Amino acid sequence: MKAAKIVLATWFGSGYFPFASGTVGTAATVPLVLGLWWLDNLALHAAALVAVTLLGLWAATGAEKLFGRKDPGQVVIDESAGYLVATLLIAPSWMNLAASFFLFRLFDVIKPWPARRLEALPGAWGIMIDDLFAGFYANLVLQVLIVVWENV
């Protein structure tokens, strides 16, 4: 059980990258997003988001103790869940894939309100929730950019 938690928390080991582990964890989620976009099923994308979030909450529980620090960099399943939020309801295209990636990473780093405050929650909730908000902000901004781009 402990091994499964580590595999999921580190999103299949991508969290062990020596620098920018959040970016690498997000990149490791791109194949899942592409698969979901290819299947073109909103309910499946939403179900994957819920599943990854719940698995993240389960896997991240105890991660701080295991890795010896609050919100350890090795735990990147939160980036996976957040990136699934960022790509939900976004039309599949390489431009949208790149824009959602960039916007998600931007909002994950700057953590606009209330993400930074929510990051202070204890344990798995503090690890996961700020990335879900970063994904929401990225999605919202990208939705606006798409509408503006299509009407220019």
PADREN-940818 format. One line per field, with one value per residue: residue number from 1; y, z, x of N, C-alpha, C in turn; residue in one letter. Coordinates in steps of 0.2 Angstrom, whole numbers, plus 5000, padded with zeros to 4 digits. Example, Ala and Ser with C-alpha at 12.3 -4.5 7.8 and 13.67 -1.06 7.14 Angstrom:
2
seq = (1, 2)
nY = (4972, 4989)
nZ = (5039, 5035)
nX = (5066, 5064)
caY = (4978, 4995)
caZ = (5039, 5036)
caX = (5062, 5068)
cY = (4984, 5000)
cZ = (5039, 5039)
cX = (5066, 5064)
type = (a, s)
//
This chain:
152
seq = (1, 2, 3, 4, 5, 6, 7, 8, 9, 10, 11, 12, 13, 14, 15, 16, 17, 18, 19, 20, 21, 22, 23, 24, 25, 26, 27, 28, 29, 30, 31, 32, 33, 34, 35, 36, 37, 38, 39, 40, 41, 42, 43, 44, 45, 46, 47, 48, 49, 50, 51, 52, 53, 54, 55, 56, 57, 58, 59, 60, 61, 62, 63, 64, 65, 66, 67, 68, 69, 70, 71, 72, 73, 74, 75, 76, 77, 78, 79, 80, 81, 82, 83, 84, 85, 86, 87, 88, 89, 90, 91, 92, 93, 94, 95, 96, 97, 98, 99, 100, 101, 102, 103, 104, 105, 106, 107, 108, 109, 110, 111, 112, 113, 114, 115, 116, 117, 118, 119, 120, 121, 122, 123, 124, 125, 126, 127, 128, 129, 130, 131, 132, 133, 134, 135, 136, 137, 138, 139, 140, 141, 142, 143, 144, 145, 146, 147, 148, 149, 150, 151, 152)
nY = (4994, 5006, 5008, 5010, 5022, 5030, 5029, 5034, 5047, 5053, 5054, 5043, 5043, 5055, 5065, 5065, 5071, 5081, 5095, 5108, 5100, 5101, 5106, 5095, 5085, 5090, 5089, 5076, 5072, 5076, 5065, 5058, 5069, 5071, 5058, 5058, 5069, 5064, 5054, 5061, 5064, 5071, 5068, 5057, 5064, 5072, 5062, 5057, 5067, 5069, 5056, 5056, 5067, 5062, 5050, 5057, 5064, 5053, 5047, 5058, 5059, 5058, 5060, 5071, 5068, 5056, 5062, 5072, 5085, 5100, 5100, 5092, 5093, 5081, 5076, 5076, 5073, 5082, 5092, 5085, 5083, 5097, 5101, 5093, 5100, 5112, 5108, 5104, 5105, 5112, 5114, 5102, 5105, 5108, 5121, 5125, 5115, 5118, 5132, 5129, 5122, 5131, 5142, 5135, 5132, 5144, 5150, 5141, 5144, 5158, 5158, 5164, 5173, 5162, 5153, 5153, 5154, 5143, 5133, 5132, 5124, 5109, 5094, 5082, 5090, 5103, 5101, 5097, 5107, 5120, 5118, 5113, 5125, 5133, 5126, 5129, 5143, 5144, 5138, 5146, 5158, 5154, 5150, 5162, 5169, 5160, 5163, 5177, 5176, 5169, 5179, 5189)
nZ = (5000, 5004, 4994, 4983, 4986, 4985, 4972, 4965, 4972, 4967, 4954, 4946, 4947, 4942, 4950, 4956, 4949, 4948, 4948, 4946, 4948, 4948, 4936, 4928, 4933, 4928, 4915, 4913, 4914, 4902, 4892, 4897, 4897, 4883, 4879, 4884, 4878, 4865, 4866, 4867, 4877, 4888, 4901, 4904, 4905, 4916, 4926, 4927, 4932, 4945, 4950, 4950, 4958, 4970, 4972, 4973, 4986, 4994, 4992, 4995, 5008, 5023, 5016, 5019, 5031, 5027, 5017, 5024, 5025, 5023, 5010, 5000, 4987, 4979, 4978, 4966, 4961, 4963, 4954, 4943, 4945, 4945, 4932, 4924, 4928, 4922, 4908, 4906, 4897, 4887, 4870, 4860, 4854, 4848, 4851, 4862, 4871, 4874, 4879, 4890, 4898, 4900, 4906, 4917, 4924, 4927, 4935, 4946, 4951, 4955, 4963, 4965, 4975, 4981, 4983, 4988, 5002, 5004, 5002, 5014, 5022, 5032, 5028, 5016, 5010, 5009, 5001, 4989, 4985, 4981, 4969, 4962, 4961, 4954, 4942, 4939, 4938, 4927, 4917, 4916, 4911, 4899, 4893, 4891, 4883, 4871, 4867, 4864, 4854, 4844, 4840, 4835)
nX = (5004, 5010, 5019, 5011, 5005, 5016, 5020, 5009, 5008, 5020, 5017, 5020, 5034, 5039, 5040, 5052, 5061, 5076, 5074, 5062, 5051, 5037, 5033, 5038, 5030, 5018, 5020, 5021, 5008, 5002, 5001, 4989, 4980, 4980, 4975, 4962, 4957, 4957, 4948, 4936, 4926, 4917, 4912, 4920, 4932, 4929, 4927, 4940, 4947, 4941, 4944, 4958, 4960, 4954, 4962, 4974, 4972, 4972, 4985, 4993, 4991, 5000, 5012, 5020, 5025, 5033, 5042, 5047, 5044, 5034, 5021, 5029, 5041, 5042, 5030, 5018, 5006, 4996, 4998, 4995, 4981, 4977, 4981, 4972, 4960, 4963, 4962, 4949, 4934, 4940, 4944, 4952, 4968, 4984, 4989, 4980, 4984, 4997, 4995, 4986, 4995, 5005, 4998, 4993, 5004, 5009, 4999, 5000, 5012, 5011, 5000, 4987, 4974, 4961, 4971, 4984, 4982, 4974, 4983, 4989, 4982, 4981, 4990, 4985, 4975, 4980, 4991, 4984, 4974, 4977, 4983, 4972, 4964, 4973, 4972, 4959, 4959, 4968, 4960, 4949, 4955, 4960, 4948, 4942, 4952, 4951, 4938, 4940, 4950, 4944, 4935, 4941)
caY = (5000, 5012, 5009, 5012, 5029, 5034, 5029, 5039, 5054, 5056, 5053, 5038, 5044, 5061, 5070, 5064, 5075, 5085, 5102, 5109, 5094, 5102, 5106, 5089, 5081, 5092, 5086, 5068, 5072, 5077, 5059, 5057, 5074, 5069, 5052, 5061, 5074, 5060, 5050, 5067, 5062, 5076, 5064, 5053, 5069, 5074, 5057, 5056, 5073, 5067, 5050, 5058, 5071, 5057, 5047, 5062, 5065, 5047, 5046, 5063, 5058, 5055, 5062, 5076, 5064, 5052, 5065, 5076, 5093, 5102, 5100, 5090, 5093, 5075, 5075, 5080, 5071, 5088, 5095, 5081, 5085, 5103, 5101, 5090, 5105, 5117, 5106, 5102, 5109, 5115, 5111, 5099, 5108, 5109, 5128, 5124, 5111, 5123, 5137, 5127, 5120, 5138, 5146, 5131, 5132, 5151, 5151, 5137, 5147, 5164, 5156, 5170, 5171, 5160, 5147, 5153, 5154, 5136, 5129, 5132, 5118, 5103, 5087, 5081, 5095, 5108, 5099, 5097, 5112, 5126, 5116, 5113, 5132, 5135, 5124, 5133, 5150, 5143, 5136, 5152, 5163, 5151, 5150, 5169, 5170, 5157, 5167, 5183, 5174, 5168, 5185, 5195)
caZ = (5000, 5004, 4987, 4978, 4988, 4983, 4965, 4963, 4974, 4963, 4948, 4942, 4948, 4939, 4955, 4958, 4944, 4953, 4948, 4942, 4948, 4947, 4929, 4925, 4934, 4924, 4908, 4914, 4914, 4895, 4889, 4900, 4894, 4875, 4878, 4886, 4872, 4859, 4867, 4866, 4882, 4894, 4907, 4906, 4908, 4923, 4930, 4928, 4936, 4951, 4952, 4951, 4964, 4976, 4973, 4976, 4993, 4997, 4991, 4998, 5015, 5025, 5011, 5022, 5036, 5023, 5014, 5029, 5024, 5021, 5003, 4997, 4979, 4975, 4977, 4960, 4959, 4964, 4947, 4938, 4946, 4943, 4925, 4922, 4928, 4917, 4901, 4906, 4893, 4882, 4863, 4859, 4849, 4851, 4854, 4868, 4875, 4876, 4882, 4896, 4901, 4902, 4911, 4924, 4928, 4929, 4941, 4951, 4954, 4958, 4968, 4967, 4981, 4988, 4982, 4993, 5008, 5005, 5003, 5021, 5025, 5034, 5025, 5009, 5007, 5008, 4995, 4983, 4984, 4978, 4962, 4959, 4960, 4949, 4936, 4938, 4935, 4920, 4913, 4915, 4907, 4893, 4890, 4889, 4877, 4866, 4864, 4861, 4848, 4839, 4838, 4832)
caX = (5000, 5014, 5022, 5006, 5005, 5022, 5020, 5004, 5010, 5025, 5015, 5024, 5041, 5040, 5041, 5059, 5066, 5079, 5072, 5056, 5047, 5030, 5033, 5039, 5024, 5012, 5021, 5019, 5000, 5000, 4998, 4983, 4975, 4979, 4970, 4955, 4954, 4956, 4941, 4931, 4920, 4917, 4910, 4926, 4937, 4927, 4928, 4947, 4948, 4938, 4948, 4965, 4960, 4953, 4969, 4979, 4971, 4974, 4992, 4997, 4991, 5006, 5018, 5024, 5029, 5037, 5047, 5050, 5043, 5027, 5020, 5036, 5042, 5041, 5022, 5016, 4999, 4992, 4999, 4991, 4974, 4976, 4981, 4965, 4955, 4965, 4960, 4942, 4930, 4945, 4944, 4958, 4972, 4991, 4989, 4977, 4988, 5003, 4992, 4984, 5001, 5009, 4994, 4992, 5011, 5010, 4995, 5002, 5018, 5010, 4995, 4982, 4969, 4963, 4975, 4990, 4979, 4972, 4989, 4991, 4978, 4985, 4991, 4984, 4971, 4985, 4995, 4980, 4969, 4980, 4983, 4965, 4962, 4977, 4969, 4953, 4961, 4971, 4955, 4945, 4958, 4960, 4942, 4942, 4957, 4949, 4933, 4943, 4954, 4939, 4931, 4946)
cY = (5006, 5013, 5012, 5020, 5033, 5034, 5034, 5046, 5057, 5055, 5049, 5039, 5051, 5066, 5070, 5068, 5080, 5093, 5103, 5103, 5095, 5103, 5099, 5084, 5083, 5089, 5079, 5067, 5073, 5071, 5058, 5062, 5072, 5063, 5054, 5065, 5069, 5056, 5055, 5065, 5066, 5072, 5060, 5058, 5071, 5068, 5056, 5061, 5071, 5061, 5052, 5063, 5066, 5053, 5051, 5063, 5059, 5046, 5051, 5063, 5055, 5057, 5066, 5073, 5060, 5056, 5071, 5083, 5094, 5102, 5098, 5091, 5087, 5073, 5079, 5078, 5077, 5092, 5092, 5083, 5092, 5104, 5098, 5096, 5110, 5115, 5104, 5107, 5114, 5111, 5108, 5103, 5108, 5116, 5128, 5120, 5115, 5128, 5135, 5125, 5127, 5141, 5142, 5132, 5139, 5152, 5146, 5140, 5154, 5163, 5162, 5168, 5167, 5154, 5147, 5152, 5146, 5131, 5128, 5126, 5113, 5097, 5088, 5087, 5101, 5107, 5100, 5103, 5118, 5124, 5116, 5120, 5135, 5133, 5127, 5140, 5149, 5142, 5142, 5157, 5160, 5151, 5157, 5171, 5166, 5161, 5174, 5182, 5173, 5173, 5191, 5195)
cZ = (5000, 4997, 4982, 4979, 4985, 4975, 4962, 4966, 4970, 4956, 4943, 4942, 4945, 4944, 4958, 4954, 4949, 4953, 4944, 4942, 4947, 4939, 4925, 4927, 4930, 4917, 4908, 4913, 4906, 4892, 4891, 4897, 4886, 4874, 4879, 4880, 4866, 4860, 4867, 4871, 4888, 4901, 4909, 4908, 4915, 4928, 4932, 4932, 4944, 4954, 4954, 4957, 4971, 4977, 4976, 4983, 4997, 4997, 4995, 5006, 5018, 5021, 5015, 5027, 5032, 5020, 5018, 5028, 5022, 5013, 4999, 4990, 4976, 4974, 4971, 4957, 4959, 4957, 4942, 4938, 4943, 4935, 4921, 4922, 4923, 4910, 4901, 4901, 4888, 4875, 4862, 4853, 4852, 4854, 4861, 4873, 4878, 4880, 4889, 4900, 4904, 4908, 4918, 4928, 4931, 4936, 4947, 4955, 4958, 4963, 4970, 4972, 4978, 4988, 4987, 5000, 5009, 5005, 5010, 5025, 5027, 5029, 5018, 5006, 5005, 5002, 4988, 4981, 4980, 4970, 4958, 4957, 4954, 4942, 4934, 4935, 4928, 4915, 4911, 4910, 4900, 4889, 4887, 4883, 4871, 4863, 4861, 4855, 4843, 4836, 4836, 4825)
cX = (5004, 5017, 5018, 5005, 5010, 5022, 5015, 5006, 5015, 5024, 5020, 5032, 5043, 5042, 5048, 5064, 5069, 5078, 5066, 5051, 5039, 5029, 5033, 5033, 5018, 5014, 5020, 5012, 4998, 4998, 4991, 4978, 4974, 4974, 4963, 4952, 4953, 4949, 4935, 4925, 4921, 4916, 4917, 4932, 4936, 4929, 4936, 4949, 4947, 4943, 4955, 4965, 4959, 4959, 4974, 4978, 4973, 4981, 4996, 4996, 4997, 5013, 5022, 5028, 5035, 5043, 5050, 5050, 5036, 5027, 5027, 5035, 5041, 5034, 5020, 5009, 4994, 4993, 4995, 4983, 4973, 4976, 4975, 4960, 4957, 4963, 4953, 4938, 4934, 4945, 4951, 4962, 4979, 4992, 4986, 4981, 4994, 5000, 4990, 4990, 5004, 5005, 4993, 4999, 5011, 5005, 4997, 5008, 5016, 5004, 4991, 4977, 4964, 4968, 4981, 4987, 4977, 4977, 4991, 4987, 4982, 4985, 4989, 4980, 4975, 4989, 4991, 4977, 4971, 4981, 4977, 4963, 4967, 4975, 4963, 4954, 4964, 4965, 4951, 4948, 4959, 4954, 4940, 4946, 4954, 4943, 4935, 4946, 4949, 4935, 4935, 4946)
type = (m, k, a, a, k, i, v, l, a, t, w, f, g, s, g, y, f, p, f, a, s, g, t, v, g, t, a, a, t, v, p, l, v, l, g, l, w, w, l, d, n, l, a, l, h, a, a, a, l, v, a, v, t, l, l, g, l, w, a, a, t, g, a, e, k, l, f, g, r, k, d, p, g, q, v, v, i, d, e, s, a, g, y, l, v, a, t, l, l, i, a, p, s, w, m, n, l, a, a, s, f, f, l, f, r, l, f, d, v, i, k, p, w, p, a, r, r, l, e, a, l, p, g, a, w, g, i, m, i, d, d, l, f, a, g, f, y, a, n, l, v, l, q, v, l, i, v, v, w, e, n, v)
//
